[in-house]
């Protein structure tokens, strides 16, 4: 740590630090990419999915927007698994509707999609602490982490996301890791590292797709079929 006296110098350094923090947030959380993502959010009805839009208030009083897509017959909906989908660091929940469509129409699952704070039409500004609060708004009985990565940033990075610590706190929930071997943005080794660190008593499973990259792994043959098998192993489903 350096202490530099002089008002002008301190103000200049403070300004640079503030600019650095802002730029880092924009790089990590490009919430307006693709352009217009903060304003325009596709609706499930555009994909043939009935839905209701709800507002959730977090414990720090930020209002989030979510889509709830429940199977049409109540008694059947109660029997079906519910998938809670969290989008990546860009776009909004509307961009994940093509995937939600498969879960809803082909696998007959209920689906909940959420836009984090600062994304889509949810309020607030994205930051690690707030996004963790947002993700905890709903209890996820089974996790399907997609494109997770270990922290390898330099010590200058103030948005840490210590995934290697967090994954070890999961004690009983079954976890399925779906990995594309050709991920050109986040190397597969990062997910492998998380898999090795996972100690859950609920069991962990690894599946990789030899032609899967960062954006097309979920379109590889067998992707959704394996998810169905994984869910069925841990949830008593009536497939009749």
Secondary structure, 3 states (H helix, E strand, C coil): CCCCCCHHHHHHHHHHHHHHHHHHHHHHCCCCCCCCCCCCCCCHHHHCCCCEEEEEECCCCCEEEEEEECCCCHHHHCCCCEEEEECCCCCCHHHHHHHHHHHHHHCCCEEEEEECCCCCCCCCCCCHHHHHHHHCCCCCCCECCECCCCCCCCCCCCCCCCHHHHHHHCCCCCEEEEEECCCCCCCHHHHHHHHHHCCCCCCEEEEEECCCCCCCHHHCCCHHHHHHHHHHHHCCCCCC
